[in-house]
């Protein structure tokens, strides 16, 4: 598993976006962003109303005057819009000519519409002229918006090119002083790129392009901290070859991520690399089976000709080729392998029967045999799809149930600090086998992913495992060579943290795929508690709602990212519990969802639109934290005195009421002015993080206690005291029942529940996610 370094890719992104000018008309002015579409919706509505109004005769003078005023209002609105377009053209020479043409056309058609509304004679002729004028106006306005959007793309690519240039300078620096100055500049440029790429990601309509930009941003985010420590090790130990390999691979990863952003923006593929190869990723088995299902359904209404018959057989052959990843995998159980092969053979037989039953029938002719074979073929394809999902999820469950990563990372750190290079090499063998298993899981997850986003994310995680695994091994070797180096130790810690973060990403993908396979939407639920002012204990005081501007979002982005990572870790911990209905888990999930919506607020997204929304949500978060504290206290009262975990729970548990109370006081305190409001927002997010840290520490201990001592969450403490006082025996499950329930729970997890947890690093990334 050697670390390979490919040559950096060079390109000129601004020339790429400029070269699209000649393709502007040829692409039919396709609208690819939500902002352009939303801008056009009101205009389309008004024009449609204006055109349809001509279908009936205008009987009253009042209605005629109203129509004239509408036409004049359209002309005024178009003139204002044109002025903005001309101002944009004056500042951007590359689109000036096209923008002037589009603005002149829009102004002309707007004037025509105003004139047509003033005419009284020949209603039919006027209606046809109105339709032509409306089409011309919409076309011209769309051209102006798309040309303006091209300027946004130019800004994004310019920011990307600045990062690329600074990245090249960083690679050639040999002194610490110069490196610190260059890296500070690099950080500022990365924040700007994060703003622009995040805005573009949210604005794109196409799910695939949104996922690709998300992958590129994730790579840049995680690689920035790794780049910092890897460069520091190379500067401190320039003779270390392993540290130089690590640094070079990080540079390549970041360049490929920047290239991926350009490929999405310009829609032009360049030389494939490990990271950007997902740009043209083909359909997975899940999509092929869906298409096969739809095509089989189509045989009910169309003739099975040679073309349709060939298409059906191609689907089955494509599925069979992809199934080799399942059947050839050493980690697929014999039972799953046999079932998959049986389903494939049965699918071929059913398809042959379907073709025979449909051949020779005339269009519209009914055949019971054809109906039966259609139903049978669809049932077989659905059974194969379900079996593949089970096989993939079982492999993922096995990986997370073993939870070997924390121990492996610990051994790497110990061997590195001890300077034991032989121990690092010995541990590397087991780690490589573990990486191979993770790669198999990623490959299977990619095959059963139910949408484009999950498929692309699974492919990205697979690529990250291939690159990060060797980097981690090389970092451990560097520390073993220089065991007293604090920089080398810091570097290994960063790569270990990145590995844990990557496993968390994989576990979230597995959970979302599992939810989709069992009828879910694959989207995270956002818990909202925003009642009207003055109700349910909220403050009746009227406050002026505010929104964070871009600078404030940049300042608070790092803290928001910490909250997001904590919510991910909390979600993983809650999934460990077999009983998802008890009060502790229910409140923990509510708090995770509320905190996640607060994280989205720091990015300018989600349901919390203003600071007042955030403060109201924080108030409910604090109340939920106090209630959770009471639940935990009641739970701990049921523990035996010898329970060590119960004593370990006390310290983090006591943080809950203190932080929740501080958060509650801050929410109630008045804040006037922009600076004071931002300070209040910052404090709320910080206290939210403190509460989450405590919950993440307490919840695993409670799970250990619940499993180890069979403590029942649904059993009232007061009832237990009453039983003791009155000499009534407290019912307790026998050992066999406990074993049986655990066995059933394990079976449920294999069938679809989330596998065991992965510890997540909560240290914020140096790349601020905006």
VENTA-V353546 format. One record per backbone hydrogen bond with DSSP energy under -1.0 kcal/mol. CO is the residue of the C=O (numbers start at 1). NH is the residue of the N-H. E is the energy in kcal/mol with one decimal. If there is no record, write none. Layout:
BEGIN
co=CO nh=NH e=E
co=CO nh=NH e=E
END
This chain:
BEGIN
co=12 nh=16 e=-1.3
co=13 nh=17 e=-2.2
co=14 nh=18 e=-2.0
co=15 nh=19 e=-1.9
co=18 nh=21 e=-1.7
co=21 nh=24 e=-1.3
co=23 nh=27 e=-1.6
co=25 nh=28 e=-1.9
co=32 nh=205 e=-2.6
co=33 nh=37 e=-1.6
co=34 nh=38 e=-3.0
co=35 nh=39 e=-1.8
co=36 nh=40 e=-1.6
co=37 nh=41 e=-1.3
co=40 nh=44 e=-2.8
co=41 nh=45 e=-2.3
co=42 nh=46 e=-2.4
co=43 nh=47 e=-2.7
co=44 nh=48 e=-2.4
co=45 nh=49 e=-2.1
co=46 nh=50 e=-2.3
co=47 nh=51 e=-2.8
co=48 nh=52 e=-2.7
co=49 nh=53 e=-1.5
co=51 nh=54 e=-1.3
co=52 nh=55 e=-1.5
co=60 nh=64 e=-1.6
co=61 nh=65 e=-2.3
co=62 nh=66 e=-2.0
co=63 nh=67 e=-2.1
co=64 nh=68 e=-2.0
co=65 nh=69 e=-2.2
co=66 nh=70 e=-1.9
co=67 nh=71 e=-2.2
co=68 nh=72 e=-2.3
co=69 nh=73 e=-2.3
co=70 nh=74 e=-2.2
co=71 nh=75 e=-1.9
co=72 nh=76 e=-2.4
co=73 nh=77 e=-2.5
co=74 nh=78 e=-2.4
co=75 nh=79 e=-2.4
co=76 nh=80 e=-2.1
co=77 nh=81 e=-2.2
co=78 nh=82 e=-2.7
co=79 nh=83 e=-1.8
co=80 nh=84 e=-1.5
co=81 nh=85 e=-2.0
co=82 nh=86 e=-2.6
co=83 nh=87 e=-2.0
co=84 nh=88 e=-2.1
co=85 nh=89 e=-2.2
co=86 nh=90 e=-2.3
co=87 nh=91 e=-1.0
co=95 nh=99 e=-2.8
co=96 nh=100 e=-2.6
co=97 nh=101 e=-2.1
co=98 nh=102 e=-2.4
co=99 nh=103 e=-2.7
co=100 nh=104 e=-2.5
co=101 nh=105 e=-2.2
co=102 nh=106 e=-2.4
co=103 nh=107 e=-2.6
co=104 nh=108 e=-2.3
co=105 nh=109 e=-2.4
co=106 nh=110 e=-2.3
co=107 nh=111 e=-2.0
co=108 nh=112 e=-2.1
co=109 nh=113 e=-2.1
co=110 nh=114 e=-1.7
co=111 nh=115 e=-2.1
co=112 nh=116 e=-2.4
co=113 nh=117 e=-1.7
co=122 nh=126 e=-2.3
co=123 nh=127 e=-2.2
co=124 nh=128 e=-1.8
co=125 nh=129 e=-2.0
co=126 nh=130 e=-2.4
co=127 nh=131 e=-2.3
co=128 nh=132 e=-2.0
co=129 nh=133 e=-2.5
co=130 nh=134 e=-2.6
co=131 nh=135 e=-2.3
co=132 nh=136 e=-2.3
co=133 nh=137 e=-2.4
co=134 nh=138 e=-2.6
co=135 nh=139 e=-2.3
co=136 nh=140 e=-2.3
co=137 nh=141 e=-2.8
co=138 nh=142 e=-2.3
co=139 nh=143 e=-2.1
co=140 nh=144 e=-2.2
co=141 nh=145 e=-2.4
co=142 nh=146 e=-2.5
co=143 nh=147 e=-2.3
co=144 nh=148 e=-2.3
co=145 nh=149 e=-2.2
co=146 nh=150 e=-1.4
co=148 nh=152 e=-1.3
co=149 nh=153 e=-2.0
co=150 nh=154 e=-2.0
co=151 nh=155 e=-2.2
co=152 nh=156 e=-2.2
co=153 nh=157 e=-2.6
co=154 nh=158 e=-2.1
co=155 nh=159 e=-2.3
co=156 nh=160 e=-2.1
co=157 nh=161 e=-2.4
co=158 nh=162 e=-2.0
co=159 nh=163 e=-1.8
co=160 nh=164 e=-2.2
co=161 nh=165 e=-2.5
co=162 nh=166 e=-2.4
co=163 nh=167 e=-2.4
co=164 nh=168 e=-1.8
co=165 nh=169 e=-1.7
co=166 nh=170 e=-2.4
co=167 nh=171 e=-1.5
co=175 nh=179 e=-2.0
co=176 nh=180 e=-2.6
co=177 nh=181 e=-1.9
co=178 nh=182 e=-2.4
co=179 nh=183 e=-2.8
co=180 nh=184 e=-1.9
co=181 nh=185 e=-1.7
co=182 nh=186 e=-2.5
co=183 nh=187 e=-2.5
co=184 nh=188 e=-1.8
co=185 nh=189 e=-2.2
co=186 nh=190 e=-2.1
co=187 nh=191 e=-1.9
co=188 nh=192 e=-1.8
co=189 nh=193 e=-2.2
co=190 nh=194 e=-2.5
co=191 nh=195 e=-2.2
co=192 nh=196 e=-2.2
co=193 nh=197 e=-3.0
co=194 nh=198 e=-2.2
co=195 nh=199 e=-2.3
co=196 nh=200 e=-2.2
co=197 nh=201 e=-2.4
co=198 nh=202 e=-2.2
co=199 nh=203 e=-1.5
co=200 nh=204 e=-1.7
co=203 nh=34 e=-3.6
co=206 nh=210 e=-2.1
co=207 nh=211 e=-2.3
co=208 nh=212 e=-2.2
co=209 nh=213 e=-2.4
co=210 nh=214 e=-2.2
co=211 nh=215 e=-2.1
co=212 nh=216 e=-2.3
co=213 nh=217 e=-2.6
co=214 nh=218 e=-2.0
co=215 nh=219 e=-2.3
co=216 nh=220 e=-2.2
co=217 nh=221 e=-2.4
co=218 nh=222 e=-2.3
co=219 nh=223 e=-2.4
co=220 nh=224 e=-1.4
co=222 nh=226 e=-1.0
co=223 nh=227 e=-3.0
co=224 nh=228 e=-1.9
co=225 nh=229 e=-1.9
co=226 nh=230 e=-2.4
co=227 nh=231 e=-2.3
co=228 nh=232 e=-1.8
co=229 nh=233 e=-2.1
co=230 nh=234 e=-1.8
co=231 nh=235 e=-2.4
co=232 nh=236 e=-2.2
co=233 nh=237 e=-3.1
co=237 nh=240 e=-1.9
co=240 nh=244 e=-1.3
co=241 nh=245 e=-2.0
co=242 nh=246 e=-1.9
co=243 nh=247 e=-2.4
co=244 nh=248 e=-2.5
co=245 nh=249 e=-2.1
co=246 nh=250 e=-1.9
co=247 nh=251 e=-2.2
co=248 nh=252 e=-2.1
co=249 nh=253 e=-2.3
co=250 nh=254 e=-2.3
co=251 nh=255 e=-2.3
co=252 nh=256 e=-2.5
co=253 nh=257 e=-2.0
co=254 nh=258 e=-2.3
co=255 nh=259 e=-2.3
co=256 nh=260 e=-2.0
co=257 nh=261 e=-1.7
co=258 nh=262 e=-1.7
co=259 nh=263 e=-2.4
co=260 nh=264 e=-2.0
co=261 nh=265 e=-2.3
co=262 nh=266 e=-3.0
co=263 nh=267 e=-1.5
co=273 nh=277 e=-1.2
co=276 nh=279 e=-1.9
co=278 nh=281 e=-1.3
co=284 nh=288 e=-2.3
co=285 nh=289 e=-2.6
co=286 nh=290 e=-1.8
co=287 nh=291 e=-2.6
co=288 nh=292 e=-2.4
co=289 nh=293 e=-2.4
co=290 nh=294 e=-2.3
co=291 nh=295 e=-2.3
co=292 nh=296 e=-2.4
co=293 nh=297 e=-2.2
co=294 nh=298 e=-1.5
co=297 nh=300 e=-1.6
co=298 nh=301 e=-1.7
co=298 nh=302 e=-1.4
co=303 nh=305 e=-1.5
co=305 nh=309 e=-2.5
co=306 nh=310 e=-2.4
co=307 nh=311 e=-2.0
co=308 nh=312 e=-2.2
co=309 nh=313 e=-2.1
co=310 nh=314 e=-2.2
co=311 nh=315 e=-1.9
co=312 nh=316 e=-1.8
co=313 nh=317 e=-2.3
co=314 nh=318 e=-2.5
co=315 nh=319 e=-2.3
co=316 nh=320 e=-2.3
co=317 nh=321 e=-2.2
co=318 nh=322 e=-1.9
co=319 nh=323 e=-1.6
co=321 nh=324 e=-1.1
co=322 nh=325 e=-1.4
co=323 nh=326 e=-1.1
co=323 nh=327 e=-2.7
co=324 nh=328 e=-2.6
co=329 nh=332 e=-1.0
co=333 nh=337 e=-2.3
co=334 nh=338 e=-2.4
co=335 nh=339 e=-2.1
co=336 nh=340 e=-2.4
co=337 nh=341 e=-2.1
co=338 nh=342 e=-2.2
co=339 nh=343 e=-2.5
co=340 nh=344 e=-2.2
co=341 nh=345 e=-2.2
co=342 nh=346 e=-2.4
co=343 nh=347 e=-2.4
co=344 nh=348 e=-2.0
co=345 nh=349 e=-2.0
co=346 nh=350 e=-2.7
co=347 nh=351 e=-2.2
co=348 nh=352 e=-2.2
co=349 nh=353 e=-2.1
co=350 nh=354 e=-2.3
co=351 nh=355 e=-2.4
co=352 nh=356 e=-2.3
co=353 nh=357 e=-2.4
co=354 nh=358 e=-1.9
co=355 nh=359 e=-1.5
co=358 nh=361 e=-1.2
co=362 nh=365 e=-2.3
co=367 nh=371 e=-2.1
co=368 nh=372 e=-2.5
co=369 nh=373 e=-2.3
co=370 nh=374 e=-2.2
co=371 nh=375 e=-2.2
co=372 nh=376 e=-2.4
co=373 nh=377 e=-2.6
co=374 nh=378 e=-2.4
co=375 nh=379 e=-2.2
co=376 nh=380 e=-2.0
co=377 nh=381 e=-2.3
co=378 nh=382 e=-2.3
co=379 nh=383 e=-2.1
co=380 nh=384 e=-2.3
co=381 nh=385 e=-2.3
co=382 nh=386 e=-2.3
co=383 nh=387 e=-2.2
co=384 nh=388 e=-2.3
co=385 nh=389 e=-2.0
co=386 nh=390 e=-2.3
co=387 nh=391 e=-2.3
co=388 nh=392 e=-2.4
co=389 nh=393 e=-2.6
co=390 nh=394 e=-2.3
co=391 nh=395 e=-1.8
co=392 nh=396 e=-2.0
co=393 nh=397 e=-2.5
co=394 nh=398 e=-2.2
co=395 nh=399 e=-1.9
co=396 nh=400 e=-2.2
co=397 nh=401 e=-2.2
co=398 nh=402 e=-1.8
co=399 nh=403 e=-1.5
co=404 nh=408 e=-2.1
co=405 nh=409 e=-2.9
co=406 nh=410 e=-2.0
co=407 nh=411 e=-2.2
co=408 nh=412 e=-2.2
co=409 nh=413 e=-2.2
co=410 nh=414 e=-2.5
co=411 nh=415 e=-2.6
co=412 nh=416 e=-2.3
co=413 nh=417 e=-2.7
co=414 nh=418 e=-2.1
co=415 nh=420 e=-2.4
co=416 nh=419 e=-1.0
co=419 nh=421 e=-1.2
co=420 nh=424 e=-1.5
co=421 nh=425 e=-2.2
co=422 nh=426 e=-2.3
co=423 nh=427 e=-2.5
co=424 nh=428 e=-1.6
co=427 nh=431 e=-2.0
co=428 nh=432 e=-2.5
co=429 nh=433 e=-1.7
co=430 nh=434 e=-2.0
co=431 nh=435 e=-2.5
co=432 nh=436 e=-2.2
co=433 nh=437 e=-1.8
co=434 nh=438 e=-2.2
co=435 nh=439 e=-2.5
co=436 nh=440 e=-1.9
co=437 nh=441 e=-2.2
co=438 nh=442 e=-2.6
co=439 nh=443 e=-2.3
co=440 nh=444 e=-2.3
co=441 nh=445 e=-2.7
co=442 nh=446 e=-2.1
co=443 nh=447 e=-1.3
co=444 nh=448 e=-1.7
co=447 nh=286 e=-2.2
co=451 nh=455 e=-1.9
co=452 nh=456 e=-2.4
co=453 nh=457 e=-2.4
co=454 nh=458 e=-2.5
co=455 nh=459 e=-2.0
co=456 nh=460 e=-2.3
co=457 nh=461 e=-2.4
co=458 nh=462 e=-2.1
co=459 nh=463 e=-2.2
co=460 nh=464 e=-2.3
co=461 nh=465 e=-2.4
co=462 nh=466 e=-1.8
co=463 nh=467 e=-1.6
co=464 nh=468 e=-3.4
co=465 nh=469 e=-1.8
co=467 nh=471 e=-1.4
co=468 nh=472 e=-2.5
co=469 nh=473 e=-1.9
co=470 nh=474 e=-2.5
co=471 nh=475 e=-2.1
co=472 nh=476 e=-2.0
co=473 nh=477 e=-2.1
co=474 nh=478 e=-2.2
co=475 nh=479 e=-1.9
co=476 nh=480 e=-2.2
co=477 nh=481 e=-1.9
co=478 nh=482 e=-1.5
co=482 nh=485 e=-1.9
co=485 nh=489 e=-1.7
co=486 nh=490 e=-2.6
co=487 nh=491 e=-2.3
co=488 nh=492 e=-2.0
co=489 nh=493 e=-2.3
co=490 nh=494 e=-2.1
co=491 nh=495 e=-2.1
co=492 nh=496 e=-2.4
co=493 nh=497 e=-2.5
co=494 nh=498 e=-2.3
co=495 nh=499 e=-1.9
co=496 nh=500 e=-2.3
co=497 nh=501 e=-2.4
co=498 nh=502 e=-2.2
co=499 nh=503 e=-2.1
co=500 nh=504 e=-1.9
co=501 nh=505 e=-2.1
co=502 nh=506 e=-2.2
co=503 nh=507 e=-2.5
co=504 nh=508 e=-2.1
co=505 nh=509 e=-2.1
co=506 nh=510 e=-2.6
co=507 nh=511 e=-2.2
co=508 nh=512 e=-2.5
co=509 nh=513 e=-2.6
co=510 nh=514 e=-2.6
co=511 nh=515 e=-2.5
co=512 nh=516 e=-2.2
co=513 nh=517 e=-2.5
co=514 nh=518 e=-1.2
co=515 nh=520 e=-4.0
co=516 nh=519 e=-1.6
co=532 nh=535 e=-1.6
co=535 nh=538 e=-1.7
co=546 nh=611 e=-2.9
co=549 nh=553 e=-2.3
co=550 nh=554 e=-2.1
co=551 nh=555 e=-2.0
co=552 nh=556 e=-1.9
co=556 nh=560 e=-2.3
co=557 nh=561 e=-2.3
co=558 nh=562 e=-1.7
co=559 nh=563 e=-1.8
co=560 nh=564 e=-2.2
co=561 nh=565 e=-2.4
co=562 nh=566 e=-2.0
co=563 nh=567 e=-2.3
co=564 nh=568 e=-2.0
co=565 nh=569 e=-2.1
co=566 nh=570 e=-2.7
co=567 nh=571 e=-2.4
co=568 nh=572 e=-1.8
co=569 nh=573 e=-2.0
co=570 nh=574 e=-2.3
co=571 nh=575 e=-1.6
co=573 nh=576 e=-1.1
co=574 nh=577 e=-1.2
co=582 nh=586 e=-2.4
co=583 nh=587 e=-2.6
co=584 nh=588 e=-2.2
co=585 nh=589 e=-2.5
co=586 nh=590 e=-2.0
co=587 nh=591 e=-2.6
co=588 nh=592 e=-2.2
co=589 nh=593 e=-2.4
co=590 nh=594 e=-2.5
co=591 nh=595 e=-2.7
co=592 nh=596 e=-2.1
co=593 nh=597 e=-1.9
co=594 nh=598 e=-1.6
co=595 nh=599 e=-2.1
co=596 nh=600 e=-2.2
co=597 nh=601 e=-1.4
co=598 nh=602 e=-1.3
co=600 nh=605 e=-2.8
co=601 nh=604 e=-1.6
co=610 nh=614 e=-1.7
co=611 nh=615 e=-2.6
co=612 nh=616 e=-2.3
co=613 nh=617 e=-2.4
co=614 nh=618 e=-2.6
co=615 nh=619 e=-2.0
co=616 nh=620 e=-1.8
co=617 nh=621 e=-2.2
co=618 nh=622 e=-2.4
co=619 nh=623 e=-2.0
co=620 nh=624 e=-2.3
co=621 nh=625 e=-2.0
co=622 nh=626 e=-2.0
co=623 nh=627 e=-2.0
co=624 nh=628 e=-2.4
co=625 nh=629 e=-2.0
co=626 nh=630 e=-1.7
co=627 nh=631 e=-2.2
co=628 nh=632 e=-2.5
co=629 nh=633 e=-2.3
co=630 nh=634 e=-2.3
co=631 nh=635 e=-2.0
co=632 nh=636 e=-2.6
co=633 nh=637 e=-1.4
co=635 nh=638 e=-1.2
co=636 nh=639 e=-1.4
co=640 nh=643 e=-2.0
co=644 nh=648 e=-1.9
co=645 nh=649 e=-1.4
co=649 nh=653 e=-2.2
co=650 nh=654 e=-2.1
co=655 nh=659 e=-2.8
co=656 nh=660 e=-2.5
co=657 nh=661 e=-2.3
co=658 nh=662 e=-2.3
co=659 nh=663 e=-2.4
co=660 nh=664 e=-2.2
co=661 nh=665 e=-2.5
co=662 nh=666 e=-2.3
co=663 nh=667 e=-2.1
co=664 nh=668 e=-1.7
co=665 nh=669 e=-1.3
co=673 nh=677 e=-2.0
co=674 nh=678 e=-2.3
co=675 nh=679 e=-2.2
co=676 nh=680 e=-2.0
co=677 nh=681 e=-2.3
co=678 nh=682 e=-2.8
co=679 nh=683 e=-2.2
co=680 nh=684 e=-2.3
co=681 nh=685 e=-2.3
co=682 nh=686 e=-2.1
co=683 nh=687 e=-2.7
co=684 nh=688 e=-2.2
co=685 nh=689 e=-2.2
co=686 nh=690 e=-2.0
co=687 nh=691 e=-2.4
co=688 nh=692 e=-2.2
co=689 nh=693 e=-2.5
co=690 nh=694 e=-1.8
co=691 nh=695 e=-2.3
co=692 nh=696 e=-2.8
co=693 nh=697 e=-1.4
co=694 nh=698 e=-2.2
co=695 nh=699 e=-2.7
co=698 nh=702 e=-2.3
co=699 nh=703 e=-2.0
co=700 nh=704 e=-2.2
co=701 nh=705 e=-2.4
co=702 nh=706 e=-2.7
co=703 nh=707 e=-2.1
co=704 nh=708 e=-3.2
co=705 nh=709 e=-2.6
co=716 nh=720 e=-1.7
co=717 nh=721 e=-2.3
co=718 nh=722 e=-2.2
co=719 nh=723 e=-2.3
co=720 nh=724 e=-2.3
co=721 nh=725 e=-2.6
co=722 nh=726 e=-1.9
co=723 nh=728 e=-2.9
co=734 nh=738 e=-2.0
co=735 nh=739 e=-2.7
co=736 nh=740 e=-2.5
co=737 nh=741 e=-2.7
co=738 nh=742 e=-2.5
co=739 nh=743 e=-2.5
co=740 nh=744 e=-2.5
co=741 nh=745 e=-2.4
co=742 nh=746 e=-2.4
co=743 nh=747 e=-2.1
co=744 nh=748 e=-2.4
co=745 nh=749 e=-2.3
co=746 nh=750 e=-2.2
co=747 nh=751 e=-1.8
co=748 nh=752 e=-1.2
co=748 nh=753 e=-1.7
END
